[in-house]
Amino acid sequence: MAADTSKTVSIDKGSPDTAKTAAPQHRHRSRKAARRRDGRPPVGAVDAALAQLAPGEVRYIGPDTMVVGQTVPVFVKLVKGTRFPQTPLPHKQVITGETKMGDSARVCLSANVDDFTISSPDGSCSKQAVSESDENSWSWLVTPHRPGSGLLQVQVTALLAGMPGKSVYDSSYAVVVSVAPRSFLAHVSDFLKTWEGILTSIAACVTAIGVIVRRGRAGKKESVS
């Protein structure tokens, strides 16, 4: 994702359930790019494709605060030809921005691997058909690794059936995420689980040794008799 197409949106922690509106920068195929001899469509095709795009909105939804080591779901939703309802979502971080949409969209979620692990059965990027009557949703599981402020990158690419494999319009968003350190109780719980596993292993070893000793004694008695 190109850095010059992103806009960072800070969240007002005093009202985490209020939808914030992002105003990202966008890019589309220019006339100069369209004239290059690299397989891109001619200028007229690009203009026609842009004319087919419909206005829409993209919305990021995640926890208002993540915790180091805890995996949480995050969602990116799209609507075409309409707007999202301004319904408060308690304890959620909500960011809404404008975009343009075609017949389908490819949505990606990425981050610095040192800050977050992102997983999904469909991978970090996946494509869905979009229509004006449906709310399309993408989801990922995110695990933060370090406390503080982290950055998630959302990219939405508009696609048209008449231009397969061509990205017509890109929207990029930088989402600032608040990550809290693990609590003292969580550390204590991990410590107890670790010692529980160690003691279980020791008990199993002691039991196995006892069985071997008993079998040895039984064999000696049989040889004496």
N, C-alpha and C positions, 0 to 999 in steps of 0.2 A: 504494500500500500504506500503510495507516495505521501511523504510528509506534508507536502504543500497543499494537499486536498483535505486536511484534517483541521478541525477546530475543537479546542479543549473546552469542555463545559464543566464548571465547578458547581457542586451541589450545596444548597443551603441546608445545613444540618438541622436548622431549627424547624424545618417543615419538610421532612423526608417523604411525606406522602403526597406531595404536590408535584404534578407533572411539569417538568422544565422543558422549554423549547430550545432546541439547538438550531443554529444557523450555519450549517457547514458550507464550505465551498464545494463546487461541483466542477466537473469537466466533461466535455463531449468532444467528438471528433471535429477538428477544425477543417476549414477548406484547404489549408496548406497541407495538413496531414492526409487529407483525402486524395490529393493529387499525387502522392508518392506511389512509386511502382513497387509496392510491397504486399500486394494482395488485398489492400483495403478497398472498399467500394468507392465509386466515383462520387464527385461532389453532389450531384443530383440525388443519388441514393441516400447519402447521409442526411441531406435536408429532408427528404421524404420520410426517413426513419425517425428523425427528431419530431416531425409533425405527428407521428403516430403515438408518441408517448403521452401518457396521461399524468396529471398531477396526483400525488399521493403523499402519505406520511410513513415514516419509520419510527418505531418506538422501542427503546431498550428498557427492560425491566429486570431488576436484580435486587438483592438484599440491600438495605440502606447501609449496613456495615457487614463486612465479611470477617471471618476469624481465621488466623493462621492454622493451616492443617485441616480445616473443615471444608468438605466438598459441598457446594451449593449449586442449584440450577439457575441459569440466567436465560432470558428469552429476548429475541428480537422479532417484532411483529411488523407487518406491512398492511396498509389499506390503500386501495386504488380508487381514485375519484371521490374520496370522502375524507373525513377527519376522525381521529380517535375521540371517543367521549372523554370529557374531563372529569372522570370518576377518580376520587382519591383512593390510593392503594396504601393502606397503613404499613409501615415498616418496610417500604419498598423504595428503591431508587428508580425514578422514572425519568427518562429523557426522550423527548419527542422532537423530530426534525422533519423538514420538507424534503421531498425527493421527486423524481419522475419515474414512471413505471411503464413497462411494455407488456408483452404476453406472459413473460416469466421473469424471475429474478434469481440472482445468485447472491447469497449472503454469507459473509465470512466473519469469524471472530478470531482475533489473534492477540498475542501479548508477548512480552519478554519471558522466555522460558525460566529465567531465574526468579521471576516474580509470581508466575501463575502456571499451573498445568490445566490445559483445556482439552476436554475429551467429548466425543459424540460418536454414535454409531455411523453417522454420515460423514465424519471428518470435520475439519475446521471450516470448510466451505461446502455448501450444498445448494441445489437448484430446485425451485418449485414453480409451477404455473400459478399465475395470479389472475384474479377476476375482481370486478367491482363489487360483487355481492359477498365476498368472503374476506375474513381476516386471516391472513397467512402467518404462520408462526414457525420460527426456528428455535432450537434449544441446545444448550451445551451444559456440561458439568464443569465447574471451575473450582480449583483448589489454590488458594493463595499460599505463598511460602514465606513472605516477609511482612512484618507490620509496617504501617504507615500509609502512604498514598501510592496506589498502583494505577496502571493505565491499561485499559482494554481498548482495542481498535475494532471498530465495526465498519465493514465495507458492504455497500449495497450496489449491485450492478444490474442495470435494466437490460433485458434481452428481448429480441423480436424474432418471431418464427421465420420471417422472411430473410433474416440475416443470421443464420445459424453459426454459432461460434464467435460472433462479433459482439463486443460490449459496446452498447450505444451510449450509455450514460452511467457515470460512477458517482456515488456519494460516499464520503468517508467521515467518520465520527470518532473522536477520542473521548472515552468515558473515564473520568477520574473516579477511582474506587477507594473507599476508606477501608483499611484492613486493621483489625484489632489484634493484639497479641493473645496467645492462649491464656486462659485463666489459671490461677494457682490450683484450683480444684482439678482442672483438666490435667495438669502436670502430675498431681498426686495420683490421679486415677491411672495415668500411664505408668507411673512408678510401681503401683500396686499390681497392675496387670503384668508388668515385667517380672516382678518377684514371684507372682503366682505361677507364671510359666516356669521359672527357675525351680521353685519348690516342687512343682508337679514332676519335672524331669528328675530331680533328686529322689523323690519318692519312688518313681518308676525304677530307677537304678537300684535303690535299696531293696525293693521287692524282688527284682531279678537276681540280685546277689543272694538273698535269702533262699530263693528257690534252688539255686545252684548248690548252696551249702547243705540244704536238707537232702538233696539228691545224693550228694557226696557221702553224707553220713549213712544214708540208707544203703548205699552200695557197700560201704565198709562192713556194716552189720551182716549183710548177706554173705560176704566173703568169709567172715569169722565163723558163722554157723555152718 
